[in-house]
Amino acid sequence: MENTKEQLVKYKIEDVPPTSVAVVLAWQHILAAFAGIIAVPLVVSAALGFSVEETSFMVSATIFVSGLTTILQSKGLGPIGARVSGMMGTDFTFVNPAISVGSQFGIAGIVGATIAGSFVEIILSRFIKPLTRFFPPLITGTVVALIGITLLPVSMDWAAGGVGASDYGSLRNLTVAFAVMVFTLFLNHFGKGIWSTASVFIGMIVGYIICIPLGMVDLTEVYAADWIALPSILRYGVHFDLASALAFVPAYLVSTIGTFGIMIAIGEASGEKISSEGLQGGVLCDGVGSMISGLFGAGPNTAFSQNVGLITLTKVASRRVMILAGIFLTILGIFPKLSALIAVMPQPVLGGVGVIMFGLVAAQGIKTLSQVHLGDRELLIISVAFALGIGVTVRPDILNGLPQAVQMILSSGISTGTLAALILNIVLKESKGE
């Protein structure tokens, strides 16, 4: 089975595609993740009423550091990094604690809490290796499927125009998303060579161009953006506070669980099993990357699940491609005008490709589960993990009565479903007859 999976991958983890192909594939990963990378600093800055200068600084710093940590995760440095095709960025898990701390101590407080809290994940990474024995195919398949399933509502919101959009769900938005989806599917299935491999990149570029005459692309932000924004360390200072650091701890726990699952998902999509050392290095990169992020004035860094679907769809798992993507991201962090050009991409374009990518991640998990003997015990574990993971994703208000720290840990469908699957797999012992 492993040989069959490897044959389906055009470029495996250690393969090096031709430079011209690698460049296109790297931009494909950037376009798929960019909206998620810049969303968190924009939301936090808006909620805290930061000035245009402060907001611009946080966004540029986030893009720049996302590039650095993507390189670190994919290339590796000593024990740091999983050395797989892993995109890194700032996750919405950290929005609430960042707003809470920022409202009292500003950017300096967020920086301090980010740096102090990062040690939680650095320490937790040391315990990843012994935990891998609790992740048989039954659990890994469930986790990978949950990653895809819990992301699908995100792609639906994108297709509709983005949460809070005045034209949410309009015929125009849905038509653009559907057109991009169909075009991308057609290219991927019927195209040859680069046309198939770069189908998502081509689909997004074509969708972007279609949206211009439809009046869906507002270039105001592009004109207003600076040409150059050099990154600086501790530009707004740093403020360490125990309560602030503790506010970030639950988010770092969620980040640890999520990155662990995403590394497993990348392995499944790449047709290779990620070693326990690789998983440990992946989580350690989360912690070290978050420390670096704090120093540059950005929020905590974590693995991005959006890009796993790209590996599954394009069958390109080469970490050299992602290293190149990281290099391009650091450049975009220095040149805000170029970043703004990508940032104004209409949400329906992302929705069109997102539906395919996230659906494929879910399908990859289901494929793994199909190779497992599914008795009554296994079906119970899968069903409860899916029910709870999907449940908190579509009905997050159910957690409102719980303590804030518990809410944060369970607010991610991935972490909730993973915890449920792990606990049930330990508690529900296999009967001797199975």
N, C-alpha and C positions, 0 to 999 in steps of 0.2 A: 504493500500500500504506500509506503514511504517513497519507493522508486516511482510509482505512478504519479504521486503528488509533485515530485521533483521535476518530472518530465513536463508537467503542465506549467512550470515557471520558466519564463523566457530568460530572465536574468536572476540568478540566485543571489544570496546575500553577498558573497564575495566576488561575484562577477563584475566586470567593468564594461558597461556599454560604450559604444563610440561616443566621442565628446559631443558631437552635434545632437545625438539622440539624448544623451544624459542631460544636456542643457534644457531641452524641451520638457523632459520628464521632471526635472527639478522645478521648473516654473509651474508645472501641473500641480505638484504638491503644494507650492506656495499659494496658488490661486484657491485651492480647496480649503486651506487652513486660515487664510489671511483674515477673513471676517471674524473668525473666532479669536484670533490673536489680538486684534485691536478692540474688540467689543468690551472686554473687561475694563481696561483703563478709561474708555469713553464713558461707560456706565458709572464707574466710581467717581470720575471727575465731575460728571453732571450732578450726581447725588450730593457731592460735597461742595458744589459751587466753585470749583477751582477756576482760576483765570485762564484765558486762552493760552498764555505762555506756559502755565503749569500743565494744562491738559496736553498741549503739543509735546512738552518734554516727556510726560509719562508715556504717551503713545509711541514716540520715537525710541525711548529707552526700552519699552516692551518688545518692539520689533527687533531692535539690535540684539538684546539679550536672548530672545527666542532663537535667533540665528546662532549665537554662540553656543547655547545649550543643545541645539539640534546637532551641531558639529560634534560636541562633546559626547552626546548620546550615541551617535552613529559611528564616529571614529574611535572613541574610547581613549582614555588616558589612565594607564595603570589599572586600578580596580574600578574606576569610574566609567560608566557607560555600558550599555548592553551590546554595543557593536552590531546593531541591526538598523534597519531603515525606520528610525523613529523621529517623528516631528514633535517638537516641544513648543509650549506656549503657556499663557496664563488662563486658568480655568475659572468658570463662574462660581465654583465652590468657595472661592476666596472673596467674592464680592461683599457679602454681608459683614464678615469680620473686618475687611478693609474699610468699609464705610463707617463701621462702629468706631474703629481706632482713629481713622482719619478725621472724624468729626470732633475729636478731642485734641489730637496732636498733629493734624495735618500730614503732609507727605513724610515729614521726619518720623512721625509715629508709625506710619505704614512701613517705612524702611526698617525701623528698629524691630518691629514685630515679625517682619518677613525674615530678617537675618536670624533673630533669636529662635523663631519657630522652626527654621530649616534644620536645626540640630535634632529635632524630634525625628524627622525623616532619615537623617543621616544615621542616627542610632538604630532606628527600626530596620534599616537596610541590612544591618548585621544579623538579623534574625530571619531573613528571607530564605536562606539556604535550607535550614531544617524544616521550614514550612512547606517546601515543595512536595514533600511526600503526601501532603493532604490534598494534592491537586491531580487526581487521576483523570483520565479522559472524560469521565462523567462530569466532573466539576469544570474542567477547562472548556468543554463543549458548551456547558450551561453559561459560563461567564462570557465566552465569545458571542454566543447568541444574544445574551442580554445587552452587550455593548451595542450591537447593531439595532436591536429592537428599541432600546431606550433613546437612540439617536433619531429614529424615524420621525417623531413629532417635531424635531428641530428642522428636518428637511421639509416637512409639511408647512411649517411656519414660513420658511424661506420661500417656498413655492407660492404662498399666498401673498407675499410682499413684505414679510417681516413683522414681528410682534409690534403692535401699536401703530402700524401704518394706516393712514387714512383710507387707502384703497385696498385694505386687507381682503383677500379672497375675490378681488375683482376679476372679471373675465379676461382682461388684458394680462394681468399677472399670471393667472393659471394657464393661459394660452402660451405665453412665453416659456413658462416652466415645462409645459408638456412638449413644446416644440424642441427645446433643448434636450429633454430626456430622450425623445424619439430619435433625434439626430445623433446623439451620443451612442445610443444603443445600436443604431444602424452602422455607424463607423466602427464600433468595437467588434461587431459580429461579422460584418461583411468586408471591412477594410483590411488591407494588407500592410505589413511592416509598420512604419511609424504612424500611419493613419489609424491603425487599430490601437497600438500601444499608447499613443497620445490622444486618444479619442476624447477624454475628459477636457484636456487643455484646448483642443480644437473646438469642442462643443461650447465651452465657456467663452472663448474669443468670438465665435460666431454669434452667440447669444448676446454678448456685450454690444457688438456692432448693430444687431437688429434693434436693440433697445434705444440706440441713439436717435434715430428718426422718430421713434415712438414717444420721445420726450421723457424717457425713464432714466436718463443719465444727467445728473446735475454736476457740472464741472466747477461750480463755485469754490468748493473746498480745495480743488486742485490749484486754481489760480491763487488762492489765499495762502497756501502752504509755502513754507520756506524752502529754499533750494538745498541748503545744508544745515544740519543740526548735529554738531559733534557731541558724542556721548561724554558725560562727565561723572566722576565718582562723588557720591554724597553731596550733590549740588545744593540740596535743600537741607542738609544736615541729617542727623540721626537722633532719635529719642528712644531710649530703651525703657520699657515699663513692664513689670511682671504680668499685670492684668492684661495688657495688650498682647503679650506673647502667648498667654494661655488662651486668649480668644481665637488665635490662629491654630491651636493644637488639633481640634476636631477636623478642621479643613485639611491639615497635613495627614491625618489618619485616612481620610477619604482619598487623598491624593496617592497615598501609598498603595491602598487597595486597588485603585483605578489603574495605576501604572503597572502593577503586577499583572493585572488582567490584560492590559493592552499589550504588554510584552509577549504574553502567551498568544494573544490574537495575531500579533505580527508573525510569530513563529508558525502558527497554523496557516496563515495566508502565504507565507514564504516556503511552505513545504518542508520546514526544518523545525526540530524541537529545540527550544531555547534552553541552554543549560542552567543549572541552579546558580552558577557564577554569573551568567548573563543576566538573569532576573535580579540578582542582588546588585549587580552593577547598574542596572536600569533604574532601580529605586534610589540608589546612592546618587546617581546623576540628578534625579529630582531634587534631592536635598542640597547638593552642591550648587546646582543650577539656580535654585531659589536664593541661596546665599549671594551668588553673583548678581542675581536680579535685584536684590535689596541694595547692594552697593551702588548699582547704576540708577536706582530710583524707580525700578519696575516692581510689579507684584510677583508673588511666588510662581515658579515655573513647574509644569508637569507635562506628562506625555499626552499627546493629542490622539484621540480615537478616530477622528474623521478620516485620517489618512490611511488607516488600515484597509478601508474599502477600496482605495486606489490600488493598493498592492494586489488585492484579490481580482479587481477588474482588469488591470493592465498586465498582470502576471510579471511585474517587475519588482523584485525585492532587493535590488542592489543597494547596499548602504552607501556606495560612492555617489549615487544619485542624490540621496538625502544630505550627504555632506555638502554637495554642490548647492543644494537648496538652502542649507544653513548659511553658506557664504553669501548667497544672493540676499538672504534676509538681513544679514548684518549691513550690507550695502544699502538696502532699502531703509534701514534704521537711520542711516546717515543722511539720506536724501529724501526728506519728507514729501516732496512734490511727486516723486515716483510712487511712494507709498499711497498717497492720496488717490492717484490714478487707479490703483487696484481697489482701494477702499470704497470708491463710489460705484463699484460694480453692482447692478441691480440684484436684489435678493432672489427674485424668481429664477435668475440664471443659476445661482447656487443651488436652489431647490431642485431644478431639473436634473442636475448631476448627483445631488445629495441623496435623492430617493434611490438611485441605482447603487451608489457606494454603500450606504448604510444597510440597504436590503441585502447586499452581498455579504456583509460582515455577519448578519444574522444567519444567512444561509450557510456560511462557513461553519458556524457553531453547530447548526442542525446537522450538517454533514458529519462532524465529529461524533455527535450523539448517535447518529445512525450506525456507527461502527461499534457501539457499546451494547452489551446485553441489557435490554430494558425490561427488568422484572417489575413487580409491584413496588419494591423498595425504590428503585431508580426512578420510576414514574412519579412517585410521591415527592422525591427530592426535586426533580425538574419542575413539577407543577407548582409547588409551593414557592420555589425560587423565582419562577416566571411571574406568578401571581403577585408576589410582594414587590419584585423589581419593577414590573410594569405598572402596578397599582400606585406606587409613590411617584412614578414619573408622570402619570396622567392625572392623579389626584393628590398633589403635594399638600393640600390643605389638611389632609388627614393627620398630619404630624404637628399641627398647630398647638395642641395641648401638651406636647412633650417639652422637657427642658431644652434650652437653646443648643447645648452641646450635642444632645442626642438627635435633635432635628437636623443638625448639620451633617452628622455622620450618615443618617438614614435618608437624607434628601436626594442623594444620588441613587438612582435605580440600580446602577452597577454595584455599588457597595452594599446596598440592602439585599439584593439577590445573591451576591457572592457570599455574604455572611450567612444567609439562610441556607444556602447549599452546603457550605462548609460545616455548619453546626449539625444539620440533618445527616450529613454523610458520616459524622462521628457518632451521633446518638442512635441512628437507625442501623444497628448492626446487621450485617449480611447473615441470612439464615444458612445453616449448614447444607440445606438441600439445594441452594442456588449454586 
